[in-house]
Amino acid sequence: MKFNDLENIVSPDRMHRYLIACNLDKAKSTLLYRYNIAASLEMFAVVGAFEVALRNSIDKVMTSHFGNDWLRDAILPGGIFDISQCRDHARIIRSAYDKLVRQNNYTHTHLLSKMEFGIWKYMFSSPQFRATNRILLSVFPDKPTSTRQIQYNNTYIFNELDHVNSLRNRIAHHEPICFPTGFATISTTYIQFIYNKIFTLFSWLGVDAYKYLYGLNHVTQICNKINNLNI
C-alpha cells in the first residue's frame, strides 16, 4: 500500500510521526508503520503469555490459602476485598461475577478468565497485599533477596507489573511502540526494556520463558528490522 492510501486510512496526524522519524521518506514511513504493527502483535503475545503464567501462579497461592472460589468469596460480604481500601478492585470483580451469574455460567475458572491484567497488578498494591495476608510474594519464588539498596517487596513487584501493563495498554489503544516516549525517532529501546522485564519476571515465577515461548517469540527479529530502518 502506498503512503497516501495508508495515511487516508490511518489519518495524517497518526502518520505524521512516522514521516518525521523517517526524514519524510514515505516508503520508509509505510514500512515502519507495518513493522510497528508486527512488533505490537509480537509483544502482545508475550504479554498475554506472561499474564496467563502470572494469573495462574496467583491463583495457586490464593487457592491454597483461601479456598477454591477465593476470587468470588473475596467480594462477598465479609470477604477480604469487602473493605473500603479495595472498593474499586472489588467492583471490577463483582461486575464480572454478576454477569456470569446472570448467564448461569459462573465457575471459578470463568471468573479468572474475565479479569484484566490490571487486576493481577493491583493484587500487589498495598491494600490488596495486606488484605491477602501478605502471602503473594510467594508467587515469585525465585525473585532476588532484598538488600539495603533494593527492596524486592510488593511495591517493587507492583511497579514492574505497571510497566508491563502500560505497554499492554499502549498496544490495545493502537499507540506506536517503535518510538521513545514523546519523540519521533526510530527506536526499539522501549520494546526491549519491557521485553527484558517480562523475561526477568518469568524467571522469578520459576518459568523458563524461552521454552514456554519456543517458536512463538519473534520480538528480536522484528526489532532488528525496525532498527535497520535507521541505517
C-alpha positions as CSV (number, residue, x, y, z in Angstrom):
1,M,0.0,0.0,0.0
2,K,1.2,3.5,-0.9
3,F,1.8,6.0,1.9
4,N,-1.0,8.3,0.8
5,D,-3.5,5.5,0.8
6,L,-2.3,4.4,4.3
7,E,-2.5,8.0,5.5
8,N,-6.1,8.2,4.3
9,I,-7.0,5.2,6.4
10,V,-4.9,5.9,9.5
11,S,-5.1,9.7,9.5
12,P,-2.5,12.3,8.7
13,D,-2.0,13.1,12.4
14,R,-1.0,9.5,13.2
15,M,1.2,9.1,10.2
16,H,3.0,12.4,10.7
17,R,5.2,10.9,13.5
18,Y,6.3,8.1,11.2
19,L,7.0,10.5,8.5
20,I,9.2,12.8,10.7
21,A,11.0,9.8,12.1
22,C,11.8,8.6,8.5
23,N,13.0,12.0,7.3
24,L,9.9,12.4,5.1
25,D,10.6,9.2,3.3
26,K,7.1,8.0,2.5
27,A,8.1,4.4,1.6
28,K,10.2,4.0,4.7
29,S,7.3,5.5,6.8
30,T,4.9,3.0,5.4
31,L,7.3,0.2,6.2
32,L,7.9,1.5,9.8
33,Y,4.1,1.6,10.4
34,R,3.8,-2.0,9.3
35,Y,6.8,-3.1,11.4
36,N,5.3,-1.3,14.4
37,I,2.1,-3.4,14.0
38,A,4.2,-6.5,13.8
39,A,6.1,-5.6,16.9
40,S,2.9,-4.8,18.7
41,L,1.5,-8.2,17.8
42,E,4.6,-10.0,19.0
43,M,4.8,-8.1,22.2
44,F,1.1,-8.5,22.9
45,A,1.6,-12.3,22.5
46,V,4.5,-12.2,25.0
47,V,2.5,-10.1,27.5
48,G,-0.5,-12.4,27.1
49,A,1.6,-15.5,27.8
50,F,3.1,-13.8,30.9
51,E,-0.4,-12.8,32.1
52,V,-1.5,-16.4,31.9
53,A,1.5,-17.5,33.9
54,L,1.1,-14.7,36.5
55,R,-2.6,-15.3,36.9
56,N,-2.3,-19.0,37.4
57,S,0.6,-18.6,39.9
58,I,-1.5,-16.1,41.9
59,D,-4.5,-18.5,41.7
60,K,-2.5,-21.4,43.1
61,V,-1.2,-19.4,46.0
62,M,-4.6,-17.8,46.8
63,T,-6.5,-21.1,46.4
64,S,-4.2,-22.8,48.9
65,H,-4.9,-20.1,51.5
66,F,-8.5,-19.0,50.8
67,G,-10.2,-21.9,49.0
68,N,-11.3,-22.9,45.5
69,D,-13.6,-19.9,45.0
70,W,-11.4,-17.3,46.6
71,L,-11.9,-14.7,43.9
72,R,-15.7,-14.8,44.3
73,D,-15.5,-15.1,48.1
74,A,-13.2,-12.1,48.3
75,I,-16.0,-9.8,47.2
76,L,-18.9,-11.3,49.2
77,P,-19.9,-9.6,52.4
78,G,-17.1,-10.1,54.9
79,G,-14.7,-11.1,52.1
80,I,-11.1,-10.0,52.1
81,F,-11.8,-7.3,49.5
82,D,-15.0,-6.2,51.1
83,I,-13.3,-3.1,52.6
84,S,-13.2,0.5,51.5
85,Q,-9.5,0.4,50.5
86,C,-10.2,-2.3,47.9
87,R,-13.5,-0.9,46.7
88,D,-12.5,-0.4,43.1
89,H,-10.8,-3.8,42.9
90,A,-13.9,-5.5,44.3
91,R,-16.2,-3.5,42.0
92,I,-14.5,-4.8,38.9
93,I,-14.5,-8.4,40.1
94,R,-18.2,-8.1,41.2
95,S,-19.2,-6.8,37.8
96,A,-17.7,-9.8,36.1
97,Y,-19.1,-12.2,38.7
98,D,-22.6,-10.8,38.5
99,K,-22.6,-11.1,34.7
100,L,-21.5,-14.7,34.9
101,V,-24.3,-15.4,37.4
102,R,-26.9,-13.8,35.1
103,Q,-25.7,-16.0,32.3
104,N,-25.8,-19.1,34.6
105,N,-22.2,-19.6,33.7
106,Y,-20.2,-19.0,36.9
107,T,-17.2,-21.1,37.6
108,H,-14.0,-20.0,39.3
109,T,-12.1,-20.6,36.1
110,H,-14.5,-18.5,34.1
111,L,-14.3,-15.6,36.6
112,L,-10.5,-15.8,36.5
113,S,-10.5,-15.5,32.7
114,K,-12.7,-12.4,32.9
115,M,-10.1,-10.4,34.8
116,E,-7.8,-8.0,33.0
117,F,-4.1,-7.6,33.6
118,G,-4.7,-4.7,36.0
119,I,-6.5,-6.9,38.5
120,W,-3.4,-9.0,38.9
121,K,-1.1,-6.0,39.1
122,Y,-3.2,-4.5,41.8
123,M,-3.0,-7.7,43.9
124,F,0.4,-6.3,44.8
125,S,-0.7,-2.8,45.7
126,S,-0.6,-2.2,49.5
127,P,-4.3,-2.6,50.3
128,Q,-4.8,-5.8,48.4
129,F,-1.4,-7.1,49.6
130,R,-2.4,-6.6,53.2
131,A,-5.9,-8.0,52.7
132,T,-4.4,-11.2,51.4
133,N,-2.2,-11.6,54.5
134,R,0.9,-10.6,52.6
135,I,1.3,-14.0,51.0
136,L,1.6,-13.0,47.4
137,L,5.4,-12.6,47.2
138,S,5.5,-16.4,47.2
139,V,4.1,-16.1,43.7
140,F,7.7,-15.2,42.8
141,P,9.8,-17.9,44.5
142,D,12.9,-17.1,42.5
143,K,13.0,-13.3,43.0
144,P,16.2,-11.9,44.4
145,T,16.6,-11.4,48.2
146,S,16.0,-7.8,49.3
147,T,19.1,-5.7,50.1
148,R,19.5,-2.3,51.7
149,Q,19.7,-0.8,48.2
150,I,16.7,-2.6,46.7
151,Q,13.7,-4.0,48.5
152,Y,12.1,-6.6,46.3
153,N,8.8,-6.2,48.1
154,N,5.2,-5.9,46.9
155,T,5.7,-2.3,45.8
156,Y,8.6,-3.3,43.7
157,I,6.6,-6.0,42.0
158,F,3.6,-3.7,41.5
159,N,5.9,-1.1,39.7
160,E,7.4,-3.8,37.5
161,L,3.9,-5.1,36.6
162,D,2.8,-1.5,35.9
163,H,5.5,-1.2,33.3
164,V,4.1,-4.3,31.5
165,N,0.6,-3.0,31.9
166,S,1.4,0.3,30.4
167,L,2.8,-1.4,27.3
168,R,-0.2,-3.6,27.1
169,N,-2.5,-0.5,27.2
170,R,-0.4,1.3,24.5
171,I,-0.8,-1.6,22.2
172,A,-4.5,-2.0,23.0
173,H,-5.1,1.7,22.2
174,H,-3.1,1.4,18.9
175,E,-0.3,3.7,20.1
176,P,3.1,3.2,18.5
177,I,5.8,1.4,20.5
178,C,8.6,2.0,18.0
179,F,9.3,5.5,19.3
180,P,10.8,6.7,22.6
181,T,8.0,8.4,24.7
182,G,7.5,11.9,23.4
183,F,9.9,11.6,20.4
184,A,9.6,11.0,16.7
185,T,12.7,8.9,16.3
186,I,13.0,5.3,15.4
187,S,14.0,3.2,18.4
188,T,13.2,-0.2,19.9
189,T,14.6,0.8,23.3
190,Y,11.1,0.8,24.9
191,I,10.1,-2.5,23.4
192,Q,13.3,-4.2,24.6
193,F,13.1,-2.6,28.0
194,I,9.7,-4.1,28.7
195,Y,10.6,-7.4,26.9
196,N,13.6,-7.8,29.3
197,K,11.4,-7.0,32.3
198,I,8.9,-9.7,31.3
199,F,11.6,-12.3,30.9
200,T,13.0,-11.3,34.3
201,L,9.6,-11.7,35.9
202,F,9.1,-15.0,34.1
203,S,12.3,-16.2,35.8
204,W,11.1,-15.0,39.2
205,L,7.9,-17.0,38.7
206,G,10.1,-20.1,38.1
207,V,9.1,-20.2,34.4
208,D,11.5,-20.9,31.6
209,A,10.2,-18.3,29.2
210,Y,12.5,-19.5,26.3
211,K,11.0,-22.9,26.4
212,Y,7.4,-21.6,27.1
213,L,7.6,-19.3,24.1
214,Y,9.6,-21.5,21.8
215,G,8.7,-20.9,18.2
216,L,6.2,-18.1,19.1
217,N,8.6,-15.3,20.1
218,H,9.9,-13.2,17.2
219,V,10.4,-9.9,19.1
220,T,14.1,-9.7,18.5
221,Q,13.7,-10.3,14.8
222,I,11.1,-7.5,14.3
223,C,13.2,-5.1,16.5
224,N,16.1,-5.7,14.2
225,K,14.0,-4.8,11.2
226,I,12.9,-1.6,12.9
227,N,16.5,-0.7,13.8
228,N,17.7,-1.4,10.3
229,L,15.5,1.5,9.1
230,N,17.9,3.8,10.8
231,I,20.7,2.7,8.5
